Amino acid sequence: MIFDSRKFSRKYALIYTAMIAAVLIVPLITYIVLLLQIDSAKVELSLEKQAKKIIVSMQRYKNSDQVYHFPRYQEYSAALYDENFKSLFSTLEFEPLSFTEGFHRQKNNYYYIYPFADDYYFGSSYLLVAKKHTSNDIYFLAFSVLSAIIVVLFIFSLLLLRNFSAPFEAMNTHLDNFIKDSMHEINTPLSIINLNADLFGAKYGENKYLWRIKAASKTLATIYSDMDYLVKQGRVKHKIKEINIGEFVQNRVDYFQEVANMKNIKIETEISPGILYHFSATKLQRIVDNTISNAIKYSHDNSEVKISVNENDAVIVFTVTDHGVGIENIDKIFSRYYRENEAKGGFGIGLNIVKQIIDEEGITLKVSSELNQGATFLYKFYK
């Protein structure tokens, strides 16, 4: 019943941001690949220019000179090899793995191998010029651009969705207040009906008309309790206490006995005594009441409903079996507002509440059914 605009905005802002970022990531990757290719081409061009400088330097050397000082550079290293790729001179800080002519890359080392036409250059046949280079700047640019896109998209989506959801939040608040006020107004006359029905029965005796009044008021009370649970959901913390499951279920069976009597339905119970369980009485009542009331509602007249509670290996098993119309779509009965039989009434919220509770509390439920034969709800509470 509560509409959280902040949660709604954050959730869908993340979804929209992820979707748009996924679309933009393709052109961004293409752009980064192009930048890497351009960067690699620039490095190759600089190595080729550096090789030509070294060759020019060696060409200027005259044999009359006593010593040739091989040019050294801060950014570049170089090496001379004979025809068998045996090193004649080297300032390299790594060992090349490939000696074919052209450009190579070995981790962060880029190098260019240039073949000489003759052995004029100090008996060498190959010149290798190398440079250490990384593309960290490009990767950092890509990360920065992607991060900026994600942040901007998320902020924009968040602001847009908050403004979009504001009218719905206001409407939901008014509706929520209306429901709470309506629930309060319903509770008072409902309590008066139940009290006066009991007083009338004590004074004048029971009759079928009084039974109908009590049955109808209890059906209405079950719907009221479901609505009250939804209104308070997320606002009220339900207290956990030790509950005697058998006594609790028997009390609810007695409560619904008058409703069952209206259809001449016999409720048979097989309840083991002394089964204790730490649980919320409010949540347990929603499970038990909705299961029993549905069993009675969808049972054929003059049939029976079997209810059992037992414990086996620290597992409490609560079972309700009816002989009625059965369930056509078991997977759908837990959806809110879903009703298989419109003629039976109700809002379709009872089993949805049950599903929420058992998912929250780790309770398992197995539903089996045959059309026109009945249905069985089997709950397992784990200690």
LINGI-V965988 format. One record per helix or strand. SS is the DSSP state (a for helix, b for strand). FROM is the first residue (numbers start at 0). TO is the last residue. If there is no record, write none. Layout:
ss;from;to
SS;FROM;TO
SS;FROM;TO
This chain:
ss;from;to
a;4;58
b;75;80
b;86;89
b;101;105
b;108;114
b;125;131
a;135;203
a;207;231
b;239;243
a;244;260
b;265;270
b;275;279
a;280;296
b;298;298
b;303;311
b;314;321
b;323;323
a;329;331
a;341;343
a;349;360
b;363;369
b;373;381
